């Protein structure tokens, strides 16, 4: 088989294109495959697909998959056409996406590598510039977002992710499995812009929006979803975190007061009180049992926290409301200021907590996505450019169809 025929098959080059020559530069470690267009075939505009007159030709080249460790380039004089409607345009080539300097198969290889390593590492391994690899990633995300099917989930999880110091946040919306939307900040419009983009049918399909007690997210949901108040479900783990923080504030205050009298009972006991009521090591359990049975303010705060943790098992809304109201009454008369203050917060948000209890929802899957976002950030050694971080999140966690259609991976 001639080398031109071999490359024509490898590249799937078909009429009106043909491989005319294969040039080997062994000292330079390079193979150049020259491809030509049949001048007798009518030209069409890549936009409207109408037959139009030719304008000129421009020589272009594309990086392709290596041949036996030799860098391989496709070289072609590509015709340009003069379309009355769209102006001067380069015709479409079957081996590469418009505007790319790489064949679709090479871009697919880079996408595979990017799923395993950072842009910098992929660029080094493939002998490319950082910006070239980044360009492939950006194009992959753009095509993936353009192809994405309409959102059909019945439950959303809203979380926030710090991407820089000094309270710089991203709002991340997911269906628990894939990231659906990423926006700068944690303002009302950070979530509202996504909810507003949904169709009326999509909005009605959403039954629950799991979130923390952040008022801008609450207001965005109420504003943009029908019966939004009924759909807000406050994340169980965020509520539990607030109870833990209240217990720890009680512990710190009490430890400070006891230490002044030489009483060090609470020294080094922070995590005894913050962990759940499940099994512990025997020695730890014995020490903790002795502490929680003493007349300590921290022990009372811990008992409140554990009671709250047990209120998520109800399956009847009225029973759940009664249970939470009993807890709130206890918190109000506890004389533990952090618990009194938290009780007021819980009372103001009780409807959303009861929604979460009934829906059995939580942001646990969203928290897993949050952890994976942190790994992406660490792998990249941080992101100076916000848009690049957002696209990296979509690339790795968006569940998108990333590959060029011409690579044969399907759209």
Residue pairs with C-beta under 8 A, 6 or more apart in sequence:
3 22
4 18
4 19
4 20
4 21
4 22
5 19
7 13
7 19
7 22
7 33
8 18
8 19
11 19
11 33
11 35
11 64
11 74
11 95
11 103
12 94
12 95
13 19
13 35
13 94
13 95
14 94
15 38
15 41
16 37
16 38
16 41
17 35
17 36
17 37
17 38
17 76
17 93
17 94
18 35
18 36
18 38
19 33
19 34
19 35
20 34
20 35
20 36
21 33
21 34
22 31
22 32
22 33
22 34
23 31
23 32
23 33
23 34
24 30
24 31
24 70
25 31
25 32
26 70
29 69
29 70
29 71
30 70
30 71
30 72
30 73
31 67
31 70
31 71
31 72
31 73
32 61
32 72
32 73
32 75
33 64
33 72
33 73
33 74
33 75
34 75
34 76
35 74
35 75
35 76
36 76
36 77
37 76
37 77
37 78
37 79
37 91
42 51
43 51
43 52
43 53
43 54
43 79
43 81
43 91
44 50
44 51
44 52
44 81
44 91
45 52
45 81
45 83
45 85
45 86
45 89
46 89
46 90
46 91
46 92
46 98
47 83
47 85
47 86
47 89
48 83
48 85
48 86
50 83
50 85
52 81
52 82
52 83
52 84
53 81
53 82
54 79
54 80
54 81
54 82
55 79
55 80
55 81
55 82
55 88
56 79
56 80
57 77
57 78
57 79
57 80
58 77
58 78
58 80
58 90
59 75
59 76
59 77
59 78
60 75
60 76
60 77
60 78
60 93
61 73
61 74
61 75
61 76
61 101
62 73
62 74
62 95
62 96
62 100
62 101
62 102
62 103
62 106
63 71
63 72
63 73
63 101
63 102
63 103
63 106
63 128
64 72
64 73
64 74
64 95
64 102
64 103
64 105
64 106
65 72
65 103
65 105
65 106
65 109
66 72
71 127
74 95
74 96
74 103
76 93
78 90
78 91
78 93
79 90
79 91
80 88
80 89
80 90
80 91
81 88
81 89
81 90
81 91
82 88
83 89
90 98
92 98
94 406
95 103
95 104
95 105
95 406
96 102
96 103
96 104
96 404
96 406
97 104
97 107
97 139
97 404
97 406
99 139
100 107
100 136
100 139
100 404
101 132
102 110
102 132
102 136
104 403
104 404
104 405
104 406
104 407
104 408
105 407
105 408
107 136
107 139
107 140
107 403
107 404
107 407
108 403
108 404
108 407
108 409
109 126
110 122
110 126
110 128
110 133
110 136
111 136
111 137
111 140
111 402
111 403
113 122
113 125
113 126
114 122
114 133
114 136
114 137
114 140
114 395
115 396
117 125
117 379
118 379
118 380
118 381
119 130
119 133
119 134
119 137
119 380
120 130
120 381
122 128
122 133
123 129
123 130
123 132
123 133
126 133
134 388
137 391
137 392
137 395
138 391
140 395
140 400
140 402
140 403
141 391
141 394
141 395
141 398
141 400
141 402
143 401
143 402
143 404
144 394
144 395
144 398
144 400
144 401
144 402
145 394
145 398
145 400
147 400
147 401
147 411
148 398
148 400
148 401
150 199
150 202
151 175
151 180
151 198
151 202
152 202
152 205
153 175
153 180
153 205
153 206
154 205
154 206
154 207
154 208
155 175
155 176
155 206
155 207
155 208
155 209
155 210
155 359
155 361
156 173
156 174
156 175
156 180
156 206
156 208
156 209
156 210
157 173
157 174
157 175
157 176
157 209
157 210
157 211
157 235
157 363
157 365
157 366
158 171
158 172
158 173
158 191
158 209
158 210
158 211
158 217
158 363
158 366
159 171
159 172
159 174
159 211
159 212
159 363
159 366
159 367
159 369
159 370
160 169
160 170
160 171
160 172
160 186
160 212
160 214
161 169
161 170
161 172
161 370
161 373
161 374
162 168
162 169
162 170
163 169
163 170
163 377
163 383
163 386
163 389
169 184
169 185
169 186
170 182
170 183
170 184
170 185
170 186
170 389
170 390
170 393
171 181
171 182
171 183
171 184
171 185
171 186
171 187
171 190
171 191
171 217
172 179
172 181
172 182
172 366
172 369
172 370
172 373
172 393
173 179
173 180
173 181
173 182
173 191
173 194
174 180
174 365
174 366
174 369
174 397
176 365
176 366
177 365
177 399
178 397
178 398
178 399
179 369
179 393
179 394
179 397
179 398
179 399
180 194
180 398
181 194
182 390
182 393
182 394
183 189
183 190
183 191
183 193
183 194
184 190
184 386
184 390
186 214
186 216
186 217
187 216
188 216
188 217
188 219
188 220
188 223
189 220
190 216
190 220
191 216
191 217
191 220
191 221
192 220
192 223
192 224
195 203
195 220
195 221
195 223
195 224
195 225
196 224
198 206
198 224
203 224
203 225
203 226
204 226
206 225
206 231
207 231
207 359
208 231
208 233
208 355
208 356
208 359
208 361
209 221
209 225
209 228
209 231
209 232
209 233
210 233
210 234
210 235
210 356
210 361
210 362
210 363
210 366
211 217
211 218
211 221
211 232
211 233
211 234
211 235
211 363
212 234
212 235
212 238
212 363
213 234
213 238
213 239
213 242
213 345
213 349
213 352
218 232
218 352
221 228
221 229
221 231
221 232
222 228
222 229
222 232
225 231
229 351
230 355
231 355
232 351
232 352
232 355
233 352
233 355
233 356
233 359
233 361
234 349
234 352
234 353
234 355
234 356
235 356
235 361
235 362
235 363
236 312
236 356
236 361
236 362
237 362
237 363
237 364
237 367
238 363
239 308
239 346
239 353
239 356
240 305
240 308
240 309
242 342
242 345
243 304
243 305
243 308
243 309
243 342
244 274
244 305
245 338
246 301
246 305
246 336
246 338
246 339
246 341
246 342
247 273
247 274
247 298
247 301
247 302
247 304
247 305
247 338
248 270
248 273
248 274
249 338
250 297
250 298
250 301
250 336
250 338
250 339
251 266
251 269
251 270
251 273
251 298
251 301
253 297
254 266
254 296
254 297
254 298
255 266
255 267
255 298
258 264
258 265
258 266
259 267
265 291
265 294
265 296
266 291
266 296
266 298
269 288
269 291
272 284
272 287
272 288
272 291
273 298
273 301
273 302
273 305
276 306
276 309
277 306
277 309
279 285
280 288
291 298
291 299
292 299
292 302
292 303
293 299
297 336
300 334
300 336
301 334
301 336
301 338
301 339
304 327
304 330
304 331
304 334
304 336
304 339
307 327
307 330
308 327
311 320
311 323
311 324
311 327
311 357
312 356
312 357
314 320
314 323
314 357
315 358
317 354
317 357
317 358
320 354
320 357
320 358
321 350
321 354
324 346
324 350
324 353
324 354
328 343
328 346
328 347
328 350
331 339
331 340
331 342
331 343
331 346
332 340
332 343
334 340
346 353
355 361
356 362
369 397
372 396
372 397
373 393
373 397
376 392
376 393
376 396
376 397
377 383
377 389
380 389
380 392
383 389
383 392
394 400
395 402
401 409
401 410
401 411
403 409
403 410
405 411
